Amino acid sequence: MSKHHKRFGARRTALKFASTLIVTSFIGIAGGAHAQSDFPNKPIRLVVGFTAGGISDVLGRALAAKLSNQIGQQVVVDNKPGAGTQIAGEFVAKSAPDGYTLWLQDMTTHAINVGLYKKQPYDAVKDFTPITLVASTPLMLVVHPSLPANNVKELISLAKEKKGQLAYASSGNGTVPHLATETFKNMAGIEAIHVPYKGSSPATQAVLAGDVALNFSTMPPALTQVRGGKLRALGVSTAKRVAAAPEVPTIAEAGLPGFEFVLYSGILAPKGLPPAIAAKLNSEFAKTVASAEMQQIYGNIGAEQLTDTQAEFSAHINREITKMVQAVKLSGATVD
C-alpha cells in the first residue's frame, strides 16, 4: 500500500472516530435534556428524619399526597429517624442528584446540629441543593394550671422569686424546645432547671402531671391539652399570633420583646441537582403548599404555609445556622 493510501486510511479512521464521539456526545446531551424535561417520570422518595406520627411526618404525608396528584407520579414518604435527623441527611446527601430523592427537613434541627455535633457525616450547606421552605411552625409556651402565672410577665416574676426552683421539660438535650427555653431564660434573666425527656409526648405529659412547671411544646399536643383546660397557654414563639390559636398572644407582646423561636421545614435535594429540575421542584412545591387542601391541614397542625425562591431559602439556611449555633453555645448543650 502506498504512503498516500496509508495517510488517507488513517485520516478516514480519525474522522470516523471523531464523528462517533460527536454523535455519542450529542446523544448524551439530548438524553440528559430529555430526562430533565420529562421529569418526573417515576416515583419520588420524600425522606423524613423523624418517626411516624410527629409533625414532620404528618406534614410530609400531606405534602406527598397533594404533590402526587399534582405531578401524576407517586411521592412516597420514607421515615429515617435517628441521630437528630443525621441518618436521613446522610442518606439524601449520598443519593443521586436526579430529583427523585428529596429531604423534608426540619430546618431548625438542621441548623442546630451544626453547633451541637462536632463532626457530621455531611456538610449542612455544601452537600445539598435548597429547593424551598414549606412551613413555619410555632412553639407554644404552656404551664400547669396550678402554677400561679397567668401570663409571661407573671411567669418571669415567679421564676425570679423562686430562683432556680422552677423546672422545665424538653424533648431532649439540644432539641428545639430545649434551646427555645434556654433562649427565653437568657432574654428574661431567669433560672430554671432543665429536665430532658425522650420525646415531645413524655415532655408534655410531665407538665400535665405537674412534675415540671412549663414546656415549650409543638402546637398539636399543646392545643389539644389547652383546649381541654389541662394546660394553660402563655404565648406562642412566633413574631405574630397564629390562626390556630388567635387568642394566645406572642411571647414578645406578652412580656418579652424581641423573642422569636420558630420551627422551619424545607425541602433539600442532593448537591449537583440540575437547575431545571430544581426550578421545577420549587414551582411544584409552591403550588402544593398554596393549595386550599393544604391550607386546612396546616391550620389543623398550627403551621403556616410558607414558600420562597431557592436563593432566599439558601440565605435562610445560613441565617438559621448562625442563630442556632449561638443558641447551642448559650445552652451549653452537647452530644459528643
N, C-alpha and C positions, 0 to 999 in steps of 0.2 A: 504494500500500500504506500502511495506517495506521501510526502510530508504535507502536501496540500490537503489530501483526503483525511489525514490524521487530525490536522488542525480543525478541519470542518466538522469532523465527528465529535471532537472534544467540545467545540463551540455549541453544537447541537445538543449534546448531553447537558452542558451547563445551562443552556436556555430552557431545556425541558425541566431541569431541577428547579430553576428559578420560577418557572410557571407553576410548578406543583406547589412551591412554597406560597406564592401569591394566592392561588386558589384555596389552599388549605387555610391560610390566614383569613381570607375573605369569608370562608365558611364558618370559621371560629367566631369572627366578629359578628357575622349575621346571626349565628346561632345564639350568641350571648345577648344580642339586641332583641332577638325574638323571645328569649326566655324572660327578659325584663318586661317587654311589652305584654307578654302573655301572663304575667304574674297577677294573682296566684293561680296555679293550675293543679295544686294538690293541697291536702290539709296543712294547716299551720299549727304548730305547737306553741301554746302560751304557758310559759313556766311561772309558777308562783312559789315563792320561797317560804311559805307557811303551810301548816296543816289545813285540812278541810274544815270549813265552818267559821273561820275567822273572817274579819272584814276584808282582807286582801283576797281571800278565796271567794267570798260572796261577790265582790266587785268583779273579780276575774271571770267568774262563770257568767255573770250578767253581760259583760262586755263581749265574751266569746260567743254567746248565743245570738246577740244582736248582730255582731260582725259577720258571723257565719251566714245569716240570712242576707246580709247586705252584699257580700262579695261572691256568694254562690259556692263557697268552699268551707268545709268544716274547720272550725277553730277549736282545738282540744286543749283543755286545761291540764297541766301536768304539775302536780304538787311535789316539790323537792325541798322539804323543810330541813333545818339544821344549820348550826354554826352561824346563827344570826343572818341567815339568807345567803351565806357564802357558798354553800353547796350548790344552790341554784345558780348563783353568779358564775361560778367556775364552769358549770355545765354549759351555760349560754356563751361565755367568753370563748370556749373551745369548740363551739359549734360552727358549722359552715355559714359564712355571711351571705346567705341567699334569701333571707326574709322569711324562711319557714320555721325558724326558732326565735321566739321573742321572749322577753322577760318583763312581766308585770312587777315592777319593783316598788317597794315601799322606799321612796327616795330619802326619807328621813333616816331610816335604818341604814341605807346605803351610805349616807354621809357620816352617820355616827361611827360606822365600822372603820372608817379611815383613821379616826382618832382612838378607837377602842382596841384595835388589833395592831400589834407591832409589825406583823407581816401578814399579807393577804395573798391568796392564790391568783390574783389578777390585779390590774391597775384600775381603780374605780372610774377613771376618766378615759384613759387611753385605749382600754380594751373593749369599749362599747361605742355603738352609734346611737346617739339620742334620737328618739322619734318624737315623742310628745308627752307632756303631762296629761293625765286623765282625771285626776281628782285631788281635792284637798279635803282633809277630814279633821275636825276639831277634837280636842280632848275636853272632857267636862270635869271640873273640879267638884267632887262630891264628898260629903261628910255624913257621919251617922246622925240621925235626927236628935239624939240625946246631947250632942255636942252644943254647948252654948255659944254658937256662932251662926248668925243668920245671913251674913254676907262676908265678902272678902276682907273688909276693914276690921270686922269683929274677929275674924279668924287670925289676922295678923296680930291684933292686940292680945288675943288669948295666947298665941304662941310666944309672944314676948313676956307675958305674965307667967306662963308655965315654961320658962326657958329650958329647952331640951327635953321636955317631958312628953310632948305630943309625938305620936308615931304615924308614919305614913306607909302605905303599901305601894309596891310596884310589881310589874310582871317580870322582874329580874334585873340584875345588876347591869347597868349600861343600856337599858331599854329606853324607849321614848318616854313612858311615864316617869321613870327614874330621873332622867335628865330634865324633864319638864318641871318636876318638883324641886330639883336642885336649883334650877334657874329661878323659880318662884322664890325659894328660900333666900337666894343670893340678892335678888332685887328687893325683897321685903325686909332683909336684915334680920331674919329669924333663924331659929334652930329647930330641928325635928329629927327624930330617929327613923332611919331607913330600914324597912322590913321587906326584903325581896321575896317574892313568891314565884312559883314555876308557871307563869302564865297570867293573863288578864282575868280569867274567871276566878281562880282562887284569891287573887288580889281583891277583887270586888266582893267576894264572899267574906273576906276578912273585915272589910268596912261594915258590911251588913251585920256581921256577928258582934261588932263593937270591939274587935281585937285591936284595931288601929283607928285613928281619928279621921283620916282622909285619904283620898286617892285621886290621881289624875287618870280618869278612865276613858276608854274609847266610847263613842256615842251609843252604839246599840245596847250593851248591857247596862250602861248608866241610865239611858232614857227609860228603859223598862222599869227599873227599880225606883227612879224618881217619880214617874207617873203613878206607881203603886204606893207612894208615900213611904217607902222603906229607906230611901236615901234623900238627902237634901242637896240640891244643886246650887252652888255659889257662883259659878261662872263658866264660860267657855273660853278656850285658849286662843281663839281666832281674833282678828282685828275688828270684825263686825259680828253681830249676832247671827245665829244660824236659823234657817227656816224651820228646821225640825223642832226647835225649842225657842221661839221668839221671845218668850217671857224671861228667859235666862240671860242676864247681862254678860258682856265680855268681862274678863278679869281686869282688863285695862280700865274700863269705865267704872267698874265696881270697887276700885280702890288701889290698883297697882298699874299706873300709867306706863305705857310702853311695853307691857308684857304681851308676847305673842309666841306661841309654840304650836306649829301646825304639822300634821302628817300629810306628806305629799306622795302621790302614787303616779308612776310614769312608765312608759314603755321604752325599753332598751333593746337593741339588737347587737350582734357581734360587730366588732370593728371591721371595716372593709366592705360594708354593705353598699352596693351600687347606689349612687344618688337617686336614680329614677325610682328604684324600689322603695328607698327611704321616704321619698316625697309622696309616693302613692300611699304608703302605710300611714304617714302623717295625715293625709287627706281623709282616708277611710276611717281612722280612729276619731277624727274631728266630727265626722258625720254621725258616727255611732254615739259618741258622748253627748252630742247636741240633740239626739232624738227624744221624742216625747216619752217613749217607753223607758229610757234610761233616767229621765227626769224624775219619774215616780220612784224608781229603785233607789236612786241617790237620796231622795227625800226620806225614804224609809230607814236608811242607814246613817242619816245625818251627814252625808257627804255633799260636796259642792262640785258641780260639773266644771271641768277646767281643761282647756287645751291651749297650746301655743305653737310657735314655729320651732323648728329644730335648733336654730340659733338661740332663741330665747330659752329653750329647755337646757341647752348646753351651759348658758350663763347661769341659769337657776341652779344647776348641779354644783357648779363651782362656788356659788354663794352659800349654798346649804352646807357644803363640806367645811368651809371656813367657819361658819356659825356653829356647827355641831362639834367640830374638833375643839373649839373653845369651851363648849358646854361639857364635853367629856373631861377636859382638863380641870374645869371648876369642880366637877363632881368627884374627881379622884377615882372614877371607875376604871377597872382594868379586868381583862380576862386572860391575859398571857402570864 
